Amino acid sequence: MAHPKRKISKTRRDKRRTHYKASVPTIAKDSSTGELHLYHRAHWHEGKLYYRGQVLIDATEEESAA
């Protein structure tokens, strides 16, 4: 059986074995605001929290009431 002449470092071995690749995040455009955001994530726009085109939290009402 063949033996390596030099020890291969853990880092070099792990780099060879990895299959994980960096991927570009998928960006969506909100239908109601036109704001760009990550898929399946809520996003803030002008003091309101939007998810799937609907307002979840309206922070502008809380500020004006206080």
Secondary structure, DSSP 8 states (H G I E B T S, - for coil): ----SS---HHHHHHHH---------EEE-TTT--EEETT--EEETTEEEETTEEEEEHHHHHHH-
